[in-house]
Amino acid sequence: MIEHQFTCPYCFESELKLIDFSVKSQNFIEDCEVCCNPIEFNIELQNGFITAFEAMKLD
């Protein structure tokens, strides 16, 4: 697992997300741990490194 710091697009709190590096392309929705709003994550990995990371509002 890889830890990646990001900012919630709703409450702007800094958070850590654990990412499974064995899955190269990931798209999922999880609630913010602080404000409980749903965040859509789009993550791309290559050779165990994050090449793209988006945390977006569901609008």
C-alpha positions as CSV (number, residue, x, y, z in Angstrom):
1,M,0.0,0.0,0.0
2,I,1.1,3.6,-0.7
3,E,0.1,6.6,1.4
4,H,-0.9,9.7,-0.6
5,Q,-1.8,13.1,0.9
6,F,-4.7,15.0,-0.7
7,T,-7.1,17.9,0.1
8,C,-10.8,17.3,0.4
9,P,-12.6,19.2,-2.4
10,Y,-15.4,20.1,0.0
11,C,-13.9,21.0,3.4
12,F,-10.3,21.5,2.2
13,E,-8.8,19.4,5.1
14,S,-5.6,17.5,4.4
15,E,-6.1,13.8,4.5
16,L,-4.1,10.6,3.8
17,K,-5.4,7.9,1.4
18,L,-4.0,4.4,1.3
19,I,-3.7,3.2,-2.3
20,D,-3.2,-0.4,-3.4
21,F,-0.3,-0.2,-5.9
22,S,-1.1,-3.6,-7.4
23,V,-4.1,-2.0,-9.3
24,K,-2.8,0.2,-12.0
25,S,-6.0,2.2,-12.8
26,Q,-8.5,3.0,-10.0
27,N,-11.8,4.8,-9.9
28,F,-13.9,4.8,-6.7
29,I,-16.0,6.9,-4.4
30,E,-15.4,7.3,-0.7
31,D,-16.7,9.7,1.9
32,C,-14.4,12.3,3.4
33,E,-13.3,11.3,6.9
34,V,-13.9,14.9,8.1
35,C,-17.0,16.2,6.4
36,C,-18.6,12.9,5.2
37,N,-19.2,14.2,1.6
38,P,-18.6,11.8,-1.2
39,I,-15.3,12.1,-3.1
40,E,-14.6,10.5,-6.5
41,F,-11.0,9.3,-6.8
42,N,-9.3,8.7,-10.1
43,I,-5.8,7.2,-9.7
44,E,-3.2,5.9,-12.1
45,L,-0.1,4.0,-11.1
46,Q,3.0,2.8,-13.0
47,N,5.8,0.7,-11.5
48,G,4.5,1.3,-8.0
49,F,4.4,5.1,-8.3
50,I,1.4,7.4,-8.6
51,T,1.3,9.0,-12.0
52,A,-2.1,10.7,-11.7
53,F,-4.3,11.4,-8.7
54,E,-7.6,13.3,-8.7
55,A,-10.0,13.8,-5.8
56,M,-13.2,15.5,-7.1
57,K,-16.6,16.6,-5.9
58,L,-19.6,14.6,-7.1
59,D,-21.6,17.4,-8.8
